Amino acid sequence: MNNNGKIAAISISSKKGVPKQNIDEAEIIADKGIRDDAHAGDWHRQISLLALEDIDKFNKEGDLKVKVEPGRLAENITTQNINLASVKVGALLAIGDNILLEVTQIGKVCRRPCSIYHLLGDCLMPRAGIFAKVVKGGRIKVDDTIKIIKTEHKNTAI
């Protein structure tokens, strides 16, 4: 894996803590997130990302009740062929020619099992998911390029 990959899936939902529905394209709004997604707002976890390779490994190694497809773990963007594990808080990700995301959190703490955990018996987002805020918005579509343009940013105060 490297610092350049592609968008394998884009997913949104109207409620938090539930599997998301896949869509072909979306509008990313600066300082907000993905239009019509429950996680969009004025906070540090506007967009969540998860690698397709991690989902595939989760399916093979986990003792799951059902097979996980992109969006089932409530991630907004499923990536492919990019090393998300190499980024740190403050890293910058570029999608296509216009969109810029700043990584704000690696993994998450689940305070109580959500519907996804109850459906699957496990969750990958706390271990492999990353979260970002939107620095510069635009439109994205499946198969757009995604690049790590800076693995960390020293002057970030989040």
N, C-alpha and C positions, 0 to 999 in steps of 0.2 A: 504494500500500500504506500501511497505517497501523499503529497500535498495538493494534488489535483484530482478531482473526481467529478461525479455527476449527481443530479437529483434523481433518485430512483422512484420516489413517491412524495406527494404533497397531501396532507391530511388535515381536516378541520372537524370540529364538533361544536354544538351549541351549548354543551355543558362540560364542566370539568370532571375529571376522574372517570371518564368513559372512553371506550374505543372510538377512534375518529374515522370519518368517511374519507376515502381517497377522491381527490379531484385532479383534473388535468393541469390546471393553472390557477394562480391566485394573485391577489394584489397584496403586496407587503407595504405597510404604512409606517413611515418613520416615527420613532418613539411610541409605537403602538403594538404592532404585530401583524398577523394575517387577518385581513378583513373577514368578518363573520366567524372567527374562531373565539371560543370562550376564554382562552388564555390571553387574548389581546388586551392591552391596557397599559396603564402608567405604572409599571413595575419592572423588575429585573429579569423576569422569565417570560418574555413576550413570545419567544419561539423556542421550541424544543427540537433537538436533532438526535438521531440515532442511526448508526451504521447498519446497512443491510447485512454485512458480514457478521455483526454481533447478533442480529436476529436469527440468521441461519445457524450460528453456533448454539444459540439458546434453544432452538428447535431440536437440534441433534443431541445436545447434552442434558437438557432439562427433562424433568419428569412432569410434563405439562398435560393438562386435560384436553387442550385443543392446539392445533398448529397455529403459530403466530404469523400473521401477514403484516406488511407495512400498515401503520396506523392503528393497529390493535393495541399497542402499548401507549397510545395517546401521544405519540410524537407527531410534530407538525411536518418535519422534513426527514425523510429517510434518504441517507446518502449511500453512495457506492464508490468503491475504489479511492477513498480518502481516509487518511489516518486521523480520525477524530480523537483518538487516545493520546495523540501527541500535543494537543492544545492545552493551554492553561487559561485561567481567568485573565481576561484582557486581550486574548488572541482576537485577531480580525479575520473574518471569513468574507470572501467576495462571491456573490452568485451572479452569473451572467456578466453583463457589462456595467450594471448599475447598482446592484444591491450590496450593502455593506452591513454585516452583523458584528457585534462585539460580544464575545463569550463572557458571561457573567456568573456562571455556576457550573460545576462539574458534579454530576449525579444529584441525588436529592434524598432527603429523609422522608420516608412515608410514616406519618404519625399514626395512621390507622389503615388497615387494608381497604383499598378502594374496590370498586366493582371489577376492575381489570384483574386485580389479585384474586378475587373470589372466582372469576371466570377461568383463570389459568392455573392458579395455585402457586404462582410466583410472578415477579416483575423484574424486568431488566433495567428500567430507567434509573433506579437508584445506583446501579453499578456502572452503566455505560452511557447513559444519556448526558447530553450537554444542553445548556440553556443560554440564550442570547437575547440582547435587546437590539432593536433595529436602529442603526445609525443613518442609513440612507435607504429609502424604499424604492419600489418599482414593481414590475410584474415578473413572476417566475412561472416556469412550466416544467413538467417532467422532462428529463434529459438535459436541462440547463447545466452548465458547468458550475462547480463550486470549488473554490481554492482557499487554502490557508495562506493568507498573505503576510501574516505575522503570528508566530506561535505564542507570543505573550507581549503585553504592553505594560511597561513598568510604572507609568504614571496614572494608571487607572484607579479611580476611587469609586468603588461600587458598594 
